[in-house]
Amino acid sequence: MQYLVSVIDDKSNPGSTDRQPAISAFNERLIAQGYWVFAGGLADTEAATVIDNRGEQAVFSDGPFVESKEYLAGVWVWEAPDLDVALKLAAEASKVCDRKIEVRPFQ
Amino acid sequence: MSDVEEAVTRAHRDEWARVVAALTRRFGDLDIAEEAAAEAFATAVERWRAGGVPPNPGAWLTTTATRKAIDRIRRENKRDDRQKEAQMVYDNTPPEPLGAIDDERLRLIFTCCHPALAMEARVALTLRMVGGLTVPEIARAFLVQETAMEKRITRAKAKIKAARIPYRIPSAEDLPARISGVLAALFLVFNEGYLATGSGTEPVRHDLTAEAIRLTRLIRALMPDNGEAAGLLALMLLTEARRTARVSSSGELVSLDEQVRGGWDAALIAEGHRLVRERLAAAAAGEAPGRYQILAAINAVHTSARDIRDTDWSQVVALYDQLVHLDPSPIIALNRAIAVAELDGPEVALAAVDSLEHRLAGYHAYHTTRADLLRRLGRSQQSRAAYDKAIELAGNTAETAYLTRRRDQLR
């Protein structure tokens, strides 16, 4: 089963910025143990553009689709046999990233 | 009640969780298991009336429910289920021995009380899947609309399926944390029964306390080495033993010092004391007691005393000191202060209670305790104000009646 693992940061109370080496080491482990499918850190939400082409022409708007204090800072996709395994990894990930983590199954 | 009705009721009590657990294991789907089990029990009412009660009702129910489940899966013939159907057709494994089936019920409990589910969802799901209560019964118990309760249970089952919450007993390393989640859910059911909220309900809901005790007994039987399961069962038994003495014939709460102790249930107290002694022996052997074991020990002190003056209050305070260490919640500190009042006097206790104001100002028991201590100190006016606040916040009808009388007796 695949899970989308979102790293959630908080603009008013951001996590520490020195986590990259620890995250890289954690990624190495995810790969070695066969859980890793994909990972990526995201640029600031200010760099986002929303496109709506449901009408006559595409409308582009600057910024994220939802303005909030908490935002998505990065994502993983993990392959795990069940939620218990995913949650255990996510608990480690939260420590490693110094940020909150959301685990959500793919359909 | 006719013999058949009685047999169905007994089978429901004894076999429901087994049937649901066995079907969940086989079909990997709580929804199918629940529906098929319910259908099997409905069929039993008709068939047993016509053809008599089968020699092994549990096996009859599991077989019937399995057939119902297969019928449903064939009927729906969903793409996803083809694989399952193939598995069903070729599943020639013999029925599992009794020990393994008991483990099935444990799996069911751990799945229903998974930490990824909200506490209220765990409680509802456990009562439905393990306890066999109907959705309307659970809705009534928690004063929630039936449709809302149905939704809560459906949502929880959907999450278990979509997020693949596993159907298994947690690993030894995770077990202590997971079992405490299960016990917390059962304690919540018990407390809702013991101090029912809402102006339209009975002050004590025996159906809920009885169900909580039954399920905790099950956990205790399935995990006999778990100290906290024994502790929680003892705590429930020693509390339940005082149930009838705790509410007067006029529906008013009777405080511990005014209860007629001869009205306590001696058999439940004896059973509770046996469990507490068992845990004291384990503690003496070096096993650190958890919060339920300590709470049970406190209740054992109360239920060993002839009256309120005979109570070993220094022992009660010592146990609370141990508890405060484990659980720094202000409610524990409040209860400790109540015991301190008996040992060191109301003035010392009041100072301790007042220090909790910022954390407990919205909790009725905080004001009840203050009102009582102020009354004992002769500060009637302040006591009256505290009773008013407690009455305003109390949700239990018997408690409101008690507080009103106490307030009106102030001079």
Interface residues (C-beta under 8 A of the other chain):
Chain A: M1 P81 D82 L83 D84 L87 V103 R104 P105 Q107
Chain B: H114 P115 A116 A162 A163 R164 I165 P166 P170 D174
